[in-house]
Amino acid sequence: MSSDQVSNLDDTEAPRGGIIATHLAHPGTFIVFASKGEVVERHPVILWGVNEDGLAVPMTMNGTWDDIADANSFVLFPTGDCSRYERNWPNLEQAVGDIFFAE
């Protein structure tokens, strides 16, 4: 679909689903995978995608949320705090501890 075709669509014809905008992530932002009380992997977040509902989703070179729907993953921000959807932690140690006890 060309940009001319998209600009002529009304709201009922607009494509649905997926990312509608992206923004650069701050350096030092990672998706962290934790298991058994320790960090297993860290993947750099390169972009924040905005989906059609207006929610920000982290994107790595592997895709949105690193192409994984894993309950043991969360975002580590350059400030040191961590989050995943409605869950937030003040630091990496508390996030990993909480994930460990949830397993």
Buried (B, 14 or more C-beta within 10 A) or exposed (E): EEEEEEEEEEEEEEEEEEBBEBEEBEEEBBBBBBBEEEBEEEBBBBBBBBBEEEEBBBBBEEEBBBEBEBEBBBBBBEEEBBBBEEEEBEEBEEBBBBBBEEE
